[in-house]
Amino acid sequence: MIVVAIAGAAFVLLPLVAMTTRVNWAGFVALVTSESSVSALLLSLRTSLVATVLCVLVGVPMALLLARTTFVGQRLVRTIVLLPLVLPPVIGGIALLAAFGRQGLLGRPLELLGITVAFSTVAVVIAQTFVALPFLVLSLEGALRLAGTRYEAVAATLGARPTTVLRRITLPLVFPALLSGAVLSFARALGEFGATLTFAGSLQGVTRTLPLEIYLQRETSPDAAVALSLVLVIVSLVVVALTLRTVPGARGRFAA
Amino acid sequence: MTLHLEARIAERGFDLSLDVAEGETLAILGPNGAGKSTLLSILAGLLRPDTGRAELDGTSLFDLSYGHWLPPHRRGISLLAQEPLLFPHLSALENVAFGPRSAGRLRAEARVSARQWLSAVEAAELWDSRPAQLSGGQAQRVAIARALAPEPRLLLLDEPLAALDVAVAPTLRRMLRTVLAGRTAILVTHEVLDALTLADRVVVLGDGVIVEQGATAEVLQRPRHPFTAGLAGLNLLTGVRTATGLRMADGAVVTGSGTGAIGVPAAAAARPAAMSVQLEKIAGPNVFPVTVQDLEPRGDSVRVRSASMVADVSPGRAAALGLTPGLPVWFTVPETEVTVYPR
């Protein structure tokens, strides 16, 4: 069993180590600071951040409704919300195009108002939010169920209105899970490729995020692609480390 | 009358009506599943019965005949549970200040009042502690202060001492006695000592209905229900009153002194320590054939259990008789040790 586990860890680690052997260290700084690289990195960070904020704003009420209420069709709603998690991102992109594209369901009326969504930075954010939202809803809903309603009931008998209970008890109790959910959403948004390419295209400085830039560079300058990949690996590592630091803390608080 | 409650839940067979007077502490006793916690949840507003109504100090808490239901936060009823359930992300002081703050008091004002309540439960020095740092007894003190801080019109206590160390419980029981003096409260407990020291009156629930009620001492000395007799540590024999005692359903005759007119349903109580155990049938009144079910050490005596009665004998006596489960024996009790009363 131990051997298999070590083999599994090696399986994950080996490609990453192999990649670092391909890095052109002499030209590393120049490669990652080129104009197109910096612009892709900044665009990625900016859009992922906005997408994460949107996930929190939309995902918190969704998780609360799923965890704290019962309504007809709740299982169906939960399944649909979690769908982007298992859907190939390209399909997500095609679906978003059907909704927000120029000829799309919502896209056409928006077009008449002079708003074009597809192939803009807004489209990048929409694509990222679409794929990242389930991460936040899933982790928060689980935490809410785990925390239970007993503290909320006590707060209510102490005279707290439902909004006060939410603000002072429920949300602080699940804050670690909210944080780790947000970090996971951010990471998913940062790595988003398929839906972005399909729905937002690849315009430098507008919709070409870091993963798109890496894929493009691979054709013309493999050294730059490897160098940028390393940057993304480092960013992802930091994100995972942050999540691991917050999640056990969350468990400890609920066990009390 | 401060509190009046009528509530029914058909599915659980829960159907009761009770009153609590101003400043009175009512103890609710009963076996697990009797509906004690259901009763508290209904009053706190956490569980809605099928039908019923409740009124507290002239305010209607709910009246389901026209769908009226006051939410928990507008009832002025605090609930103290077995576990302290202190909010883990707030300090002891912030926990206690939570109620006053929710009532709209300013932060500084709420903190002053929280400090006073912490002092009242002798936990003033714990104000800055997080719940995770507190011992079980300390946490329950803070929880008591938190339940009292909103100055509730009715205090509900759900086995408040059950989760505590035996070493800590007596101190907390004494504190609750002070706290409950003059306060309208309902105390759910399975501990007869809690009922004796804290309550003015007891209600015994069984399967969702009231099986007996009355002044605490009266109910415990003259139990009418087997559960109450068990709590009070008494043997209970029921039947019909005769001139010398009572006649049980199986025809056995119990001799003793007491009250009640001949022919009325009656109960007889006897202490286990007053019972003695014989291997052979002896002459005289109150000789009952039983089979030993099990033996249980109790301090300096051995409790001998049968299906209907228990007897406490000395370990030496138990050894001399060679008592083992399954052995047929005779339980006897002097007639002076048997109290008979109507049920």
Interface residues (C-beta under 8 A of the other chain):
Chain A: R150 Y151 A153 V154 A155 A156 T157 L158 G159 A160 R161 P162 T164 R168 I169 P172 L173 F175 R253 A256
Chain B: A44 G45 L46 P71 P72 H73 R74 R75 G76 I77 S78 L79 A81 L85 F87 P88 H89 F98 G99 S102 A103 P131 A132 R146 A147 A149 P150
